[in-house]
Amino acid sequence: MKQIVIAYYSRTGGTRKVAEQLAAVLNADLEEIREAKDRSGLLGLLSAAWDSTLKREADLTSEHSVEGRKPIVIATPIWGFRLPPAVRSYLKQVNLAGKKVCAVCTFYGAGGEGVLDAVAGMVPGGLAARLALKRPAGQPNLAATLKEWAKQVGR
């Protein structure tokens, strides 16, 4: 078990790729946040947007422990300017009190800072580091951006 853990949620794989790159930079473990509800396809997308808008939670099928981990990095996409239900549930279920928590969000429209504010509001003590990545797949210097941000996470 590595000291740093990255807990990520990804419906389409974009946030997963960012989490994997960040894990390589930080020499961190990856933990996927998984939910029971199928979010694939058009119906999955529509239910995802609706559930996020209503700030619903999700039934998680993954188990998570942050015991002995520091820092904890949360990697999340943005759905309709809000947190996905699975990430909302993760933040409510995992005891993050006294932990150094950092967050990165991926998105294609807008809402990065608002979602990071929402995460910070759900974490005791707020966030130690935060990063909003708009269209990460199209960023030519994504690796350099992650490497620079990782310095904040590692401090």
C-alpha positions in Angstrom: 0.0 0.0 0.0 1.3 3.4 -1.0 1.1 6.4 1.2 -0.9 8.5 -1.3 -4.2 7.4 -2.7 -6.2 8.8 -5.6 -9.9 8.1 -5.4 -11.5 8.8 -8.8 -14.8 8.5 -10.5 -15.2 8.4 -14.2 -18.2 7.8 -16.4 -16.5 8.0 -19.8 -12.8 7.4 -18.9 -11.6 11.0 -19.2 -11.1 11.5 -15.4 -9.7 8.0 -15.1 -6.9 8.9 -17.6 -6.1 12.0 -15.6 -6.1 10.0 -12.3 -3.7 7.4 -13.9 -1.3 10.1 -15.1 -1.4 11.7 -11.7 -0.8 8.4 -9.9 2.3 7.8 -12.0 3.6 11.3 -11.1 2.8 10.9 -7.4 3.6 7.2 -7.1 0.1 6.7 -5.7 -2.4 4.0 -5.5 -5.6 4.3 -7.5 -9.1 3.5 -6.1 -12.0 3.7 -8.4 -15.3 5.0 -6.9 -17.9 2.7 -8.4 -21.7 2.9 -8.1 -24.5 0.4 -8.5 -26.4 2.5 -11.1 -25.5 2.0 -14.8 -24.5 5.4 -16.2 -23.6 4.2 -19.7 -25.2 5.5 -22.9 -27.7 8.3 -23.5 -30.0 7.2 -20.7 -27.1 7.0 -18.3 -26.0 10.5 -19.3 -29.5 11.9 -18.8 -29.9 10.2 -15.4 -26.4 11.4 -14.4 -27.3 15.0 -15.2 -30.7 14.7 -13.4 -29.3 13.1 -10.3 -26.4 15.7 -10.1 -28.8 18.6 -10.5 -30.9 17.2 -7.6 -27.7 16.6 -5.6 -28.6 13.0 -5.1 -26.3 10.4 -3.6 -25.4 7.0 -5.1 -25.2 3.5 -3.8 -21.5 2.7 -4.0 -20.3 -0.8 -4.9 -16.7 0.0 -4.1 -15.2 0.0 -0.6 -12.7 2.6 0.5 -10.4 3.1 3.4 -8.1 6.1 3.9 -6.5 4.7 7.1 -2.8 5.4 7.0 -3.1 7.4 3.8 -1.9 11.0 3.3 -2.7 12.8 1.2 -5.9 11.7 -0.3 -6.6 13.0 -3.8 -10.2 13.1 -5.1 -10.5 13.1 -8.9 -14.0 13.9 -10.3 -15.7 15.0 -13.4 -18.4 17.7 -13.4 -21.9 16.8 -14.3 -24.3 19.8 -14.9 -22.0 22.1 -12.9 -22.2 19.8 -9.9 -20.6 16.8 -8.3 -21.6 13.3 -9.6 -23.7 11.4 -7.0 -21.0 8.8 -6.5 -18.4 11.4 -5.5 -20.9 13.1 -3.2 -21.6 9.7 -1.5 -17.8 9.0 -1.2 -17.2 12.3 0.5 -20.0 11.6 3.0 -19.0 8.0 3.7 -15.2 8.2 4.0 -13.8 9.7 7.2 -11.6 12.5 6.0 -11.2 14.3 9.4 -7.6 15.2 10.0 -6.5 14.1 6.5 -4.8 16.2 3.9 -7.2 16.2 1.0 -6.6 17.5 -2.5 -9.0 17.5 -5.5 -8.9 17.7 -9.2 -11.9 18.0 -11.5 -12.2 17.5 -15.2 -14.8 19.2 -17.4 -15.6 20.4 -20.9 -17.9 23.4 -20.3 -17.8 25.4 -17.1 -18.1 25.0 -13.3 -14.7 23.8 -12.2 -14.2 26.2 -9.3 -17.8 25.8 -8.1 -17.4 22.0 -7.9 -14.0 22.4 -6.1 -15.8 24.7 -3.7 -18.4 22.0 -3.2 -15.8 19.4 -2.5 -14.0 21.7 -0.1 -17.2 22.3 1.8 -17.7 18.6 2.3 -14.1 18.0 3.6 -13.3 18.8 7.2 -10.6 21.5 7.0 -11.2 22.1 3.3 -8.8 21.3 0.5 -5.0 21.5 0.7 -4.7 21.8 -3.1 -7.1 22.0 -6.0 -7.0 21.8 -9.8 -9.6 22.5 -12.4 -8.8 20.9 -15.8 -10.9 22.1 -18.7 -10.7 19.7 -21.6 -7.7 17.7 -20.2 -7.5 15.4 -23.3 -6.8 18.4 -25.5 -4.2 20.0 -23.3 -0.8 19.7 -24.9 1.1 20.3 -21.7 -1.2 18.2 -19.4 1.8 16.2 -18.1 3.6 19.3 -17.1 0.5 20.8 -15.4 0.0 17.6 -13.4 3.7 17.4 -12.4 3.6 21.0 -11.2 0.4 20.5 -9.3 1.8 17.3 -7.7 4.3 19.5 -5.9 1.4 21.0 -3.9 0.0 17.6 -3.2 3.3 16.2 -1.9 4.1 19.1 0.4 
